[in-house]
Amino acid sequence: MKLDSDIHNFYEYLVLQALREEALAQRLTPDQLADLCCLTLNQLPAHYIRHNVDMIYFLGPDKRQEMEEKVRKALKLAMEKLSAELA
């Protein structure tokens, strides 16, 4: 078993999904995106899984919505921090 490929934090998937929805890759450099991901993920709890499919199918809609809301709030705060550092 290789931990780096077999196990990951489900919030990583949700953060990347939020970045795509906000089209942030078109507005930020790769380094800024990496910093933004770190700042966002550091505000969120860890939720380690082996397969995203397991979470998508077995996560209730209320819990999924709660997790996505946490991601949106964390991303907003991270963007504010990153913007302040760039100014």
MODELLER restraints for C-alpha pairs under 7 A, 6 or more apart:
rsr = mdl.restraints
at = mdl.atoms
rsr.add(forms.Gaussian(group=physical.xy_distance, feature=features.Distance(at['CA:6:A'], at['CA:50:A']), mean=5.62, stdev=0.5))
rsr.add(forms.Gaussian(group=physical.xy_distance, feature=features.Distance(at['CA:7:A'], at['CA:48:A']), mean=6.50, stdev=0.5))
rsr.add(forms.Gaussian(group=physical.xy_distance, feature=features.Distance(at['CA:7:A'], at['CA:49:A']), mean=5.64, stdev=0.5))
rsr.add(forms.Gaussian(group=physical.xy_distance, feature=features.Distance(at['CA:7:A'], at['CA:50:A']), mean=4.66, stdev=0.5))
rsr.add(forms.Gaussian(group=physical.xy_distance, feature=features.Distance(at['CA:8:A'], at['CA:48:A']), mean=5.31, stdev=0.5))
rsr.add(forms.Gaussian(group=physical.xy_distance, feature=features.Distance(at['CA:8:A'], at['CA:49:A']), mean=5.67, stdev=0.5))
rsr.add(forms.Gaussian(group=physical.xy_distance, feature=features.Distance(at['CA:8:A'], at['CA:50:A']), mean=6.39, stdev=0.5))
rsr.add(forms.Gaussian(group=physical.xy_distance, feature=features.Distance(at['CA:9:A'], at['CA:46:A']), mean=5.97, stdev=0.5))
rsr.add(forms.Gaussian(group=physical.xy_distance, feature=features.Distance(at['CA:9:A'], at['CA:47:A']), mean=5.19, stdev=0.5))
rsr.add(forms.Gaussian(group=physical.xy_distance, feature=features.Distance(at['CA:9:A'], at['CA:48:A']), mean=4.25, stdev=0.5))
rsr.add(forms.Gaussian(group=physical.xy_distance, feature=features.Distance(at['CA:9:A'], at['CA:49:A']), mean=6.20, stdev=0.5))
rsr.add(forms.Gaussian(group=physical.xy_distance, feature=features.Distance(at['CA:10:A'], at['CA:47:A']), mean=5.60, stdev=0.5))
rsr.add(forms.Gaussian(group=physical.xy_distance, feature=features.Distance(at['CA:10:A'], at['CA:48:A']), mean=5.91, stdev=0.5))
rsr.add(forms.Gaussian(group=physical.xy_distance, feature=features.Distance(at['CA:10:A'], at['CA:49:A']), mean=6.29, stdev=0.5))
rsr.add(forms.Gaussian(group=physical.xy_distance, feature=features.Distance(at['CA:10:A'], at['CA:52:A']), mean=6.89, stdev=0.5))
rsr.add(forms.Gaussian(group=physical.xy_distance, feature=features.Distance(at['CA:11:A'], at['CA:47:A']), mean=6.62, stdev=0.5))
rsr.add(forms.Gaussian(group=physical.xy_distance, feature=features.Distance(at['CA:14:A'], at['CA:68:A']), mean=6.74, stdev=0.5))
rsr.add(forms.Gaussian(group=physical.xy_distance, feature=features.Distance(at['CA:14:A'], at['CA:71:A']), mean=6.95, stdev=0.5))
rsr.add(forms.Gaussian(group=physical.xy_distance, feature=features.Distance(at['CA:15:A'], at['CA:71:A']), mean=6.20, stdev=0.5))
rsr.add(forms.Gaussian(group=physical.xy_distance, feature=features.Distance(at['CA:25:A'], at['CA:33:A']), mean=6.98, stdev=0.5))
rsr.add(forms.Gaussian(group=physical.xy_distance, feature=features.Distance(at['CA:36:A'], at['CA:78:A']), mean=6.01, stdev=0.5))
rsr.add(forms.Gaussian(group=physical.xy_distance, feature=features.Distance(at['CA:36:A'], at['CA:79:A']), mean=6.67, stdev=0.5))
rsr.add(forms.Gaussian(group=physical.xy_distance, feature=features.Distance(at['CA:36:A'], at['CA:82:A']), mean=6.87, stdev=0.5))
rsr.add(forms.Gaussian(group=physical.xy_distance, feature=features.Distance(at['CA:39:A'], at['CA:78:A']), mean=5.38, stdev=0.5))
rsr.add(forms.Gaussian(group=physical.xy_distance, feature=features.Distance(at['CA:40:A'], at['CA:74:A']), mean=5.18, stdev=0.5))
rsr.add(forms.Gaussian(group=physical.xy_distance, feature=features.Distance(at['CA:40:A'], at['CA:75:A']), mean=5.16, stdev=0.5))
rsr.add(forms.Gaussian(group=physical.xy_distance, feature=features.Distance(at['CA:40:A'], at['CA:78:A']), mean=5.43, stdev=0.5))
rsr.add(forms.Gaussian(group=physical.xy_distance, feature=features.Distance(at['CA:43:A'], at['CA:74:A']), mean=6.07, stdev=0.5))
